[in-house]
């Protein structure tokens, strides 16, 4: 399993990167492997202001549908346009082309309160 050290993680298996007050969010390598082959990503929260841990969309795999939880409070700016035609990118490149949303974070200091790679690794092992 791959958990890049520059990212932060949630107990719900989302990852987040932060540049200034703009965050990129996706699901972890562990989450995509547990879900199996992802066939559809449904996110319709662009422009909405959400609280931390609110549902921002769903991901559908062959056998299940799973909610996606926002790691930090903020406003969803954009959804990864590649996922409409290639949802399997979440499986093949969860930390790269398989990202899900970008958002403006309400309080960037909250980023430090999320799990680092070591803590997340301990959670899933």
ABEGO torsion letter per residue (X at the ends): XBBBAABBBBAAGBBBBBBEABBBBBBBAAAAAAAEBBABBBBAABGBBBBBGBBAEBBBBAABBBBBBBABBEBBABBBAAAAABAAAAAABAABAABABBBBBABAAAAAABBBAAAAAAAAX
